[in-house]
Amino acid sequence: MPAAAAPSRAYDMYQLSTHLMLRAIQFNDTHDRAGRGSAVQVYSGWSFREAMAKLMIIKTGATMPSLKARRGDFEDWILAGMEIGPAQAEVCDIAAGHQLPKPSGAAGIVITGSHDMVTDHRDWSERAAGWLSEAVSKGVPTLGICYGHQLLAYALGGKVDYNPRGREMGTTEVTLLEPAVHDALLSGLPSPFQAHLCHAQSVLELPTGAVALASSPWDGNQAFRVDDCIWGVQFHPEFDADIMRAYAAVEGHGETIEVIDAPLGTEVLKRFAALALG
């Protein structure tokens, strides 16, 4: 009889340890949400969380305060476009000083846009560039958006600087290039398709080995891929027309900026979420 009791005690201890772990995670999630006023969890560095293999959103800034109050921030738009819940993602706000996690602990990585410039070489941006290089070497599915697209290219040896044609702003036609025909993220999209853009700097030279996937009349490197699961897109798939109009009103310098619906952006985000999260 004593021999039969040991497995029962071991099972009870397993249940208890699992229960305590889940309670700890639940407490930490609640604490994060209370601290940020957001349902999106903020990375705390816990190994339990890394084991859960969530999408990691590397936040490189914040949107305009007036727009944030009305529509939320970059990470909210990304998750809405992907049609996934906050529980499936962690946010690491590197511009606010958050410590970068181990890239191997993420199911996938998204690097947001920013109001900063890659050529400012801010300390947090330079640290993120080194981190991204490591993430790429480990084959973690990655999507860089606007600033994130440029930072990814810079991290891998590409050239980023002000576009000699000037700022690209509003809704623009993006044309797929031949390699996009069989690309997991962009294949099957109509060409050209409408996309929202708001940037002064561009990827002027792609990293060695990168494949150009899309272009616009203003920017020859609207999208690129490295290996099979690393993408950068200059356009904003997380923007809708309302968000684009808000940026055009502030950064358009009084010019008339064309803004129309560009619904295919969310298709790009949903495809990446499916690739990263399964």
C-alpha positions in Angstrom: 0.0 0.0 0.0 2.7 2.6 0.8 4.3 2.0 -2.6 1.0 2.8 -4.3 0.7 6.1 -2.4 3.9 7.6 -3.8 2.6 8.3 -7.3 -0.5 9.9 -5.8 1.7 12.3 -3.7 3.8 13.1 -6.8 0.7 13.8 -8.8 -0.6 16.1 -6.1 2.7 18.0 -6.0 2.6 18.3 -9.8 -0.9 19.7 -9.6 0.1 22.1 -6.8 3.2 23.4 -8.6 1.2 23.8 -11.9 -1.5 25.7 -10.0 1.0 28.0 -8.3 2.7 28.7 -11.6 -0.5 29.6 -13.3 -1.5 31.8 -10.4 1.8 33.6 -10.6 1.4 34.2 -14.3 -2.2 35.4 -13.8 -1.1 37.8 -11.0 1.7 39.2 -13.1 -0.6 39.7 -16.1 -3.1 41.5 -13.9 -0.3 43.7 -12.5 1.0 44.5 -16.0 -2.5 45.5 -17.2 -3.2 47.7 -14.2 0.2 49.4 -14.6 -0.4 50.2 -18.3 -4.1 50.7 -18.5 -4.1 48.2 -21.4 -5.1 44.6 -22.0 -1.8 43.9 -23.8 0.7 42.2 -21.6 4.2 43.8 -21.1 7.2 41.5 -21.1 8.6 41.0 -17.6 11.4 38.5 -18.4 9.8 35.5 -16.7 10.9 32.1 -18.1 7.4 30.8 -17.7 6.2 33.4 -20.3 9.0 32.6 -22.7 7.9 28.9 -22.6 4.4 30.0 -23.7 5.8 31.1 -27.1 3.7 34.2 -27.7 4.1 36.8 -30.4 6.6 39.5 -29.3 5.8 43.0 -30.3 9.0 45.2 -30.2 7.6 48.7 -29.7 9.9 51.4 -31.0 7.8 54.4 -30.0 4.2 55.6 -29.5 1.6 57.3 -31.7 0.4 60.8 -31.2 -1.3 61.3 -27.8 -4.6 62.5 -29.3 -4.8 59.5 -31.6 -3.8 57.1 -28.8 -6.6 58.4 -26.6 -9.1 57.7 -29.4 -7.7 54.6 -31.1 -5.1 53.0 -28.9 -1.4 52.6 -29.8 0.7 50.7 -32.4 0.4 47.3 -30.7 -3.4 47.6 -30.5 -3.7 48.2 -34.2 -1.4 45.3 -35.0 -3.3 42.9 -32.9 -6.6 44.1 -34.2 -5.3 43.6 -37.8 -4.1 40.1 -37.0 -7.4 39.3 -35.3 -5.7 37.8 -32.3 -6.2 38.5 -28.6 -3.9 40.3 -26.2 -3.2 37.0 -24.4 -1.3 35.8 -27.4 1.2 38.6 -27.4 3.8 40.3 -25.3 4.9 43.9 -25.8 8.5 45.0 -25.2 8.6 48.9 -25.3 12.3 49.3 -26.0 12.0 53.1 -26.6 10.7 53.3 -23.0 13.7 51.3 -21.7 12.3 47.8 -21.4 14.8 45.0 -21.5 14.8 42.9 -24.6 13.9 39.2 -24.0 15.7 36.2 -25.5 14.5 36.1 -29.2 14.3 32.3 -29.1 11.5 32.6 -26.5 9.1 34.2 -29.0 6.8 32.4 -31.5 7.3 35.4 -33.8 8.5 39.0 -33.7 6.9 42.2 -34.9 8.8 45.5 -34.9 6.6 48.6 -34.9 6.8 51.9 -36.6 8.3 54.9 -34.8 8.4 58.7 -35.0 12.2 58.4 -34.7 14.7 57.9 -37.5 17.1 54.9 -37.8 20.0 57.3 -38.6 19.5 59.0 -35.2 21.3 55.8 -33.8 19.5 56.0 -30.5 20.9 53.7 -27.9 17.8 51.6 -27.7 17.6 51.3 -31.5 21.2 50.2 -31.7 20.6 47.5 -29.0 17.5 46.4 -30.9 19.5 46.1 -34.1 22.0 43.7 -32.5 19.1 41.7 -31.0 17.3 41.5 -34.4 20.5 40.1 -35.9 20.5 37.3 -33.3 16.7 36.7 -33.9 17.3 36.3 -37.6 20.2 33.9 -37.0 17.8 31.7 -34.9 15.1 31.7 -37.6 12.4 33.4 -35.5 9.6 34.6 -37.9 9.9 38.3 -38.0 7.9 41.2 -39.5 9.3 44.8 -39.5 6.9 47.6 -40.2 8.0 51.0 -41.4 10.7 51.9 -38.9 10.9 48.2 -38.0 11.4 47.4 -41.7 14.3 49.9 -41.9 15.8 48.8 -38.6 15.7 45.2 -39.7 17.5 46.1 -43.0 20.1 48.2 -41.0 20.7 45.3 -38.5 21.5 43.0 -41.4 23.9 45.3 -43.2 21.5 47.3 -45.5 21.6 51.1 -45.9 18.9 53.3 -44.5 18.7 57.1 -45.0 16.4 59.9 -46.1 14.7 59.1 -49.3 16.1 61.5 -52.0 12.6 61.7 -53.4 11.2 63.1 -50.1 8.5 62.0 -47.8 6.0 59.3 -48.9 2.6 60.1 -47.3 -1.0 58.8 -47.8 -2.5 55.9 -49.7 -0.2 54.6 -52.5 -0.2 51.8 -55.0 2.4 49.1 -54.1 3.4 46.7 -56.9 4.5 43.2 -56.2 7.8 42.0 -57.8 8.3 38.6 -59.4 9.8 36.9 -56.3 6.6 37.7 -54.4 4.6 35.2 -56.5 5.7 32.4 -54.3 6.2 34.3 -51.1 4.4 33.0 -48.0 3.4 36.5 -46.9 2.5 38.3 -50.1 1.7 35.7 -52.8 -1.8 35.9 -54.2 -2.3 39.6 -53.4 -3.4 41.7 -56.3 -0.7 43.8 -57.9 -0.8 46.7 -57.5 -2.6 47.0 -54.2 -3.4 50.1 -52.1 -1.3 50.6 -48.9 -0.9 53.4 -46.3 2.5 55.0 -46.1 4.0 57.7 -43.8 7.9 57.9 -43.9 10.8 60.1 -44.7 13.6 57.5 -44.6 13.8 54.3 -46.7 15.9 51.3 -47.2 18.2 52.6 -49.9 20.2 49.3 -50.2 18.9 45.9 -49.1 21.1 43.6 -47.0 23.2 41.0 -48.8 21.0 38.1 -49.6 17.7 39.9 -49.1 15.0 39.5 -51.8 13.0 42.5 -53.0 9.3 41.7 -53.0 7.5 45.0 -53.7 8.0 48.6 -54.8 6.1 51.9 -55.2 6.8 54.9 -57.5 8.4 56.6 -54.5 10.3 53.7 -52.9 11.9 50.7 -54.7 12.1 48.7 -51.5 8.5 48.5 -50.2 9.0 44.9 -49.0 11.8 42.4 -48.7 12.5 38.9 -47.3 15.5 37.3 -45.8 15.6 33.5 -45.7 12.1 32.0 -45.5 10.5 33.8 -42.6 12.0 37.3 -42.1 10.1 40.2 -43.7 10.2 44.0 -43.8 7.4 46.1 -45.2 7.7 49.9 -45.5 3.9 50.3 -45.8 1.7 50.3 -42.7 -0.6 47.2 -42.8 -1.9 48.1 -39.3 -3.2 51.5 -40.5 -6.8 52.0 -41.5 -8.1 55.1 -43.4 -8.9 56.9 -40.1 -5.4 56.5 -38.7 -3.9 57.5 -42.0 -5.9 60.7 -42.1 -4.8 61.5 -38.6 -1.2 61.3 -39.6 -1.7 63.1 -42.9 -3.4 66.0 -41.0 -0.4 66.4 -38.7 2.5 65.5 -41.0 1.1 66.6 -44.4 2.3 70.2 -43.9 -0.9 71.5 -45.4 -0.6 69.5 -48.6 -3.6 67.6 -50.0 -2.9 64.0 -49.1 -5.0 61.2 -50.8 -6.3 58.7 -48.3 -8.6 55.9 -49.3 -9.4 52.4 -47.9 -6.5 49.9 -48.1 -8.0 46.7 -46.6 -5.3 44.3 -47.8 -3.0 45.4 -45.0 -4.9 43.3 -42.5 -4.5 40.3 -44.8 -0.7 40.7 -44.5 -1.0 40.8 -40.7 -3.2 37.8 -40.5 -0.9 35.8 -42.7 2.1 36.6 -40.5 0.1 35.7 -37.4 -0.8 32.4 -38.9 2.8 31.7 -39.9 4.2 32.6 -36.4 1.5 31.2 -34.2 0.3 28.3 -36.3 
